[in-house]
Amino acid sequence: MSEGCEKSGEWRRVAAREAHEATLREARERWQIEDHPANYRWTHVQVVVRLALRLAELTGADRDVVEAAAWLHDCAKKGKDDDHGQAGSVKAGEILRTTDFPEDKVEAVADAISKHVGLWVEEPVEPLEAAVLWDADKLSKLGVASAMQDIGYWVLARRGPLDALPAAMAAQEWREKAVASFHTEPARIAGRKRLAAQQVFWQRVEIELRGDDLAV
């Protein structure tokens, strides 16, 4: 990219573009596909940005740090078990330093990204901006809206027939641990509601697939 051009542009535009390109790169390298209509990673990133900004508003976290970290938190994502937190923190710093993003906030962004990995945590994530990113990332994996991404991922990964998905979702116990790990009160409240709604959704899908809703 041209440094002079990017220095005069808006960092949000650059961060969003880099985030989108990272999702396409992951699709090519991980799934061997081009421009898949169910780009669940891109949907995930956009949702995390919206959730992070809302949480920043509710908690008083630095909006610039939270938004930049949300856009770029998966910019180095390659696979399920990759160390994309550390790699992403380095890459995010490199990206932001080519833009008009405040230099004195770059390290806070990198720190938040380095700490967002894991579906639950035993120790609190700090500072507040890192906690907000962690909460937004995990909150995006809960609820009925998350079920759309579950379906997209299931199809993308060729995990099996769709009627096997409800049972697979029911077996994933990490969601309860994620809710118990939330750091901010708004995320804890929403997390409990989303988890309950998600469980009911998949239970209902399974009932309908079996035909158990038919009157005797």
C-alpha positions as CSV (number, residue, x, y, z in Angstrom):
1,M,0.0,0.0,0.0
2,S,1.1,3.6,-0.6
3,E,2.2,5.2,2.7
4,G,1.6,8.7,1.5
5,C,-1.9,7.8,0.4
6,E,-2.8,6.0,3.5
7,K,-1.5,8.7,5.8
8,S,-4.0,11.1,4.3
9,G,-6.9,8.7,4.5
10,E,-9.3,7.7,7.3
11,W,-8.0,4.9,9.5
12,R,-11.4,3.4,9.8
13,R,-11.6,2.8,6.0
14,V,-8.2,1.3,6.0
15,A,-8.9,-1.0,9.0
16,A,-12.2,-2.2,7.5
17,R,-10.6,-2.9,4.2
18,E,-7.7,-4.8,5.8
19,A,-10.2,-6.8,7.9
20,H,-12.2,-7.7,4.9
21,E,-9.2,-8.8,2.9
22,A,-8.0,-10.9,5.8
23,T,-11.4,-12.8,5.8
24,L,-11.0,-13.5,2.0
25,R,-7.4,-14.6,2.5
26,E,-8.5,-17.0,5.2
27,A,-11.3,-18.4,3.0
28,R,-8.7,-19.0,0.2
29,E,-6.1,-20.6,2.4
30,R,-8.3,-22.5,4.9
31,W,-11.2,-23.5,2.7
32,Q,-9.8,-23.1,-0.8
33,I,-12.7,-21.0,-1.9
34,E,-13.0,-17.5,-3.5
35,D,-15.6,-14.9,-2.4
36,H,-17.9,-17.4,-0.7
37,P,-21.4,-15.9,-0.2
38,A,-21.5,-17.2,3.4
39,N,-18.3,-15.3,4.5
40,Y,-19.1,-15.9,8.2
41,R,-15.8,-14.4,9.3
42,W,-16.6,-11.0,7.7
43,T,-20.0,-11.1,9.3
44,H,-18.4,-11.9,12.6
45,V,-15.9,-9.0,12.3
46,Q,-18.7,-6.4,11.5
47,V,-20.8,-7.7,14.4
48,V,-17.9,-7.4,16.8
49,V,-17.3,-3.8,15.7
50,R,-20.9,-2.9,16.5
51,L,-20.9,-4.7,19.8
52,A,-17.6,-3.2,20.8
53,L,-18.7,0.3,20.1
54,R,-21.9,-0.2,22.0
55,L,-19.9,-1.6,25.0
56,A,-17.5,1.3,24.8
57,E,-20.4,3.7,25.0
58,L,-21.8,1.9,28.0
59,T,-18.6,1.5,29.9
60,G,-16.5,4.6,29.0
61,A,-13.8,2.6,27.2
62,D,-11.7,4.5,24.6
63,R,-13.8,4.4,21.4
64,D,-10.8,4.7,19.0
65,V,-8.9,1.8,20.7
66,V,-11.9,-0.4,20.9
67,E,-13.1,0.2,17.3
68,A,-9.6,-0.3,15.8
69,A,-9.1,-3.5,17.8
70,A,-12.5,-4.8,16.8
71,W,-11.9,-4.3,13.1
72,L,-8.4,-5.9,13.2
73,H,-8.8,-8.5,15.9
74,D,-8.9,-11.4,13.4
75,C,-6.6,-9.9,10.8
76,A,-4.1,-12.7,11.2
77,K,-6.7,-15.5,11.6
78,K,-5.7,-18.6,9.6
79,G,-7.2,-21.6,11.4
80,K,-8.8,-22.9,14.6
81,D,-5.7,-23.3,16.7
82,D,-3.5,-20.6,15.3
83,D,-1.9,-17.9,17.5
84,H,-3.7,-15.1,15.8
85,G,-3.8,-12.9,18.9
86,Q,-0.1,-12.3,19.0
87,A,0.3,-12.3,15.2
88,G,-2.7,-10.0,14.8
89,S,-1.4,-7.5,17.4
90,V,1.8,-7.1,15.4
91,K,0.0,-6.8,12.1
92,A,-2.6,-4.4,13.5
93,G,0.2,-2.1,14.7
94,E,1.8,-2.1,11.3
95,I,-1.5,-1.4,9.6
96,L,-2.5,1.5,11.9
97,R,0.9,3.1,11.7
98,T,0.4,3.7,7.9
99,T,-2.7,5.7,8.7
100,D,-3.8,8.8,10.6
101,F,-4.7,6.7,13.7
102,P,-3.3,8.3,16.9
103,E,0.2,6.9,17.5
104,D,-0.2,7.0,21.3
105,K,-3.1,4.6,21.0
106,V,-1.5,1.9,18.7
107,E,0.0,-0.1,21.6
108,A,-3.4,-0.2,23.4
109,V,-5.0,-1.6,20.2
110,A,-2.2,-4.2,19.9
111,D,-2.5,-5.2,23.6
112,A,-6.3,-5.7,23.3
113,I,-5.9,-7.9,20.2
114,S,-3.2,-10.0,21.8
115,K,-5.6,-10.8,24.7
116,H,-8.8,-11.5,22.9
117,V,-8.2,-15.2,22.2
118,G,-9.9,-18.1,24.0
119,L,-13.5,-18.9,24.5
120,W,-13.4,-18.4,28.2
121,V,-10.8,-17.1,30.7
122,E,-9.8,-17.9,34.3
123,E,-8.3,-14.5,35.1
124,P,-9.7,-11.0,34.2
125,V,-8.6,-9.4,31.0
126,E,-7.3,-5.9,31.5
127,P,-7.4,-3.0,30.8
128,L,-11.0,-2.0,30.1
129,E,-10.4,-1.7,26.3
130,A,-9.0,-5.3,26.1
131,A,-11.9,-6.5,28.3
132,V,-14.4,-4.8,26.0
133,L,-12.9,-6.5,22.9
134,W,-12.9,-9.8,24.6
135,D,-16.6,-9.4,25.6
136,A,-17.7,-8.2,22.2
137,D,-15.9,-11.1,20.4
138,K,-17.5,-13.8,22.6
139,L,-20.9,-12.0,22.8
140,S,-21.0,-12.3,19.0
141,K,-20.9,-16.0,19.3
142,L,-24.1,-16.2,21.4
143,G,-27.7,-15.8,20.6
144,V,-30.1,-16.4,17.7
145,A,-28.1,-14.1,15.3
146,S,-25.1,-16.3,16.1
147,A,-27.0,-19.3,14.8
148,M,-26.8,-17.8,11.3
149,Q,-23.0,-17.8,11.6
150,D,-23.1,-21.4,13.0
151,I,-25.0,-22.5,9.9
152,G,-22.6,-20.7,7.6
153,Y,-19.6,-22.2,9.2
154,W,-21.1,-25.7,9.2
155,V,-21.7,-25.5,5.5
156,L,-18.3,-23.9,4.8
157,A,-16.5,-26.6,6.8
158,R,-18.5,-29.4,5.3
159,R,-19.1,-30.8,8.7
160,G,-22.1,-33.0,7.7
161,P,-25.8,-32.8,7.1
162,L,-27.6,-29.8,8.5
163,D,-29.9,-32.0,10.6
164,A,-26.9,-32.9,12.7
165,L,-26.2,-29.3,13.6
166,P,-28.7,-28.9,16.5
167,A,-27.1,-31.8,18.5
168,A,-23.6,-30.5,17.7
169,M,-24.5,-27.1,19.1
170,A,-26.1,-28.6,22.2
171,A,-22.9,-30.4,22.9
172,Q,-20.8,-27.2,23.0
173,E,-20.5,-26.4,26.7
174,W,-18.0,-23.6,26.3
175,R,-20.8,-21.0,25.9
176,E,-21.7,-21.3,29.6
177,K,-18.1,-20.7,30.5
178,A,-17.9,-17.7,28.1
179,V,-20.9,-16.1,29.8
180,A,-19.3,-16.6,33.2
181,S,-16.1,-15.0,31.9
182,F,-17.6,-11.7,30.8
183,H,-16.0,-8.7,32.3
184,T,-18.5,-5.9,31.7
185,E,-22.0,-5.8,33.2
186,P,-23.8,-5.1,29.9
187,A,-22.1,-8.1,28.3
188,R,-23.0,-10.3,31.3
189,I,-26.7,-9.3,31.1
190,A,-26.8,-9.7,27.3
191,G,-24.8,-12.9,27.4
192,R,-27.2,-14.6,29.7
193,K,-30.2,-13.6,27.5
194,R,-28.4,-14.6,24.3
195,L,-27.4,-18.0,25.7
196,A,-30.9,-18.8,26.7
197,A,-32.3,-17.7,23.4
198,Q,-29.7,-19.7,21.5
199,Q,-30.5,-22.9,23.5
200,V,-34.2,-22.5,22.8
201,F,-33.6,-21.9,19.1
202,W,-31.6,-25.1,18.6
203,Q,-34.0,-27.1,20.8
204,R,-36.9,-25.8,18.6
205,V,-35.0,-26.7,15.4
206,E,-34.5,-30.2,16.7
207,I,-38.1,-30.6,17.7
208,E,-39.3,-29.5,14.2
209,L,-36.8,-31.8,12.4
210,R,-38.1,-34.8,14.4
211,G,-41.7,-33.7,14.0
212,D,-42.3,-33.7,17.7
213,D,-44.5,-30.6,17.5
214,L,-47.2,-32.6,15.8
215,A,-50.3,-33.1,17.9
216,V,-51.1,-36.6,19.1
